[in-house]
Amino acid sequence: MNGKAFIWDLDGTLLDSYGVIVSSLRQTLEELNVPMEEAEIRRRATEGSVSDVVNYAAAATGRTFSDIKGRYSEISGGRYLEITAMPHAREALEETSALGAVHFVYTHRGSTTVPVLEHLGLDRFFQEVVSSLNGFPRKPDPSALLYLLEKHRLDKSRVYYVGDRTLDVGCAANAGVQSVLYAPSGAGTADHVIRDLLDIRKLAAE
């Protein structure tokens, strides 16, 4: 072990899942007769979170957040086998592990987290997976990251949180670890911005 630790977000980072997320949200809204263009659903889900769309639907219909979120989870949960890995996700995990780095997950994804990782054969890379089932406050609250730091006795100066949203960057900053923004366009601000997941090798090797 070289002392480097990478904590990974999943959706939009290691998992190419936004297509499933957006279409599942669209179906949920259609069932509730809540109009929203697909582009707007995607914007809200990617710039914010699924909960932003669910909150909007709850306000529009008077239904509870939990009811709507539950229905969305039923729809999306049945489609998790459609999710694929992001380009070079497996290679990035394999090659950084070979360099001695260790890996963890912190995601807002719920009950499908472990099944989708197992389906893609990525579960073997992670020492621990923290999902919404653990009950930590949502990002950018750093509680989940701080839990991993303390439990695994990680050196903050050698820990990176890798995600695709400003929410992830803020979470890393609040936990006092380095942020890595995965942005294929190259746009965004973080301690490190990568356009390809294989770029993570440089951080692992330093």
N, C-alpha and C positions, 0 to 999 in steps of 0.2 A: 504493500500500500504506500502510495506516494504522498498521502495526506490531503489530496484533492478530493472534494466531494461535490457532486452535482445533484441538485434537487430539481426535478423536472415537473413542469406543468404538462398536461396531456393534450387536451383539445386545442388544435391549431399549432401545437408544438411537436409532440411525438405522434399524435393521431390526426389523420386527415378526416375529421369528423364533422366539420361545419355543414357539409351538405346534408347529412342525416339530421343534425340538430335543427337546421333551418326548415327542412321539409316537415319535420315532426312538429315544430312550433306552428307552421302554417296550417297543418291539419287540425291542431288543437284550436287555433283561432277560428278556423272555418266552422268547426263544430259549435262554437260559441257565437257564431255570427258577428265576429269582431273583424272589421276590415283592416288590413294592413298589407302594403305591398311587400313582396318577397325581399326586395332590396332594403327596405326599412327594417324588416325582421332581421336580416343578416347584419345590418349596421348595429342595431341595438344589441344583438347577441354577441357580436365580436368586439365592439368597442366597450360594451358593458358586460352583461351576462344574460343567461336565460331568464334569470329572475326579473330582469328589467322588463322583458316582454310579458312575463306572467303577471307582474304587478300592474302593467298597463291593462291587461285583459280583466284583471280583478276589479280595477277601478271602473272599467267600461261596463261591466256586467253585474256588479254587486256580488259576484261569487267570491268565495274565499280563496286566498292565495294557495292554501294547501290542497284544495279540491282541484284547481287548475294545474298546479304543479304535478299532482298525482296523475292526472290524465295525460299530461305531457310525458311523464316518466313511463307510463304504460306504453304509449306509442313508440317513443324512442328506444325504450328498453327491449322491445321486440325486434329492433333493427340493428342491434349492435354488431352483428356479424357482417354488416355492410361496411363497417369502418375499416379503413386501411391505415397502414403506417405512412408517415410522412417520408418523402424521399431521403434516403441515407440515414434514417432513424436507427435501424439495426446496426449499420456499419459504425455510426458514431458511438453507440453504446459498446459495441465489441472492441473498437480500437482504443477508446479511452479506458475501458476496463483492463485491456492488455497493458496500458501504461501505468496501471496501479490505482486508478481513480475508483471511487465507490459511488453508487447511485441510489437515489431515493425518488419518490413521487409525492408531490402535494398537488391535488386537483380538487376542483369543485364537483367533478363527476361523482356519481353515487354508486348504486349497487352493481352497475355494469363495469366498474373500474377493473377489478381483477379478471372477470371473464374476458373482457376485450384484450387485455394484456396477454392472457393465457392463449387466446385464439390466435394472436399474432406472434406468439412465441417470444414475447419481450419480458415476461414476468421474471424470468431467471436472472435478469440483470440487477434487480432492485433488492436492497436489504430491507426496506420497509416501504409500504404504500399507504399514504394518508389520503383519505377521500372525505367527502361530506358526511359519510357514515360515522366518522370519528367525532363529529360534533363541534369542531373548532369554529370560531367566528370566521366569517367570509373574508377573503382578501379585500383590501390590502392590510387587514389586521395580521400581525406577524405571529400570532400564537402557535399555529401549526409548525412554522419553521423553527420557532424557538424550542418547541417540544422535541423536534428531531435533533437540533443542535445539542440539547442537554442530554437526551437519552443516549445518543451515539457519541457523545463527547467530541464533537467536531470543532475544529479550530475555525472560528468565524472568518479569519483572514484567508482561508483556503476553501471557502464554501461559495458556490455559485448557484443562484436560482435562475433557471432557464424557462422563459415563457414568451408568449407572442403578443402580450397586451401591456399597456401602461399600468394596468392593475397589478400585473406580476412584477413590474419594475418597482412600483411603490411598495409592494409587499417585501421585496428583497431589501429595499432601503430601510424600511421600518424594523426589519430583523437585524440589520447591521451586516448583511452579507452582500457579495457582489451580484449585480444584476446582469443577466445576459438576455438580450432581446432578439428573438428569432424573427427576422423581417426580411423575407426574400427580396423585397424592393430596396432594402438598404435604408429605408426611412425610419426614423425614431431615435429616441435618446435613452441611453442606458450606460452602465459602466462598460459594457461590451455589446456591440451590435453585430450579429452574424447573418449572412444571407443564405448560408448552406449549413446544415447541421454538422457536416464534417469539419467545419471551421472550429468546432469545439475542441478538436485535437490539439490545437496550439495552446489553449488554456490548460489542458491536462498535462501537456509536456513541459510547461514553464517551471 
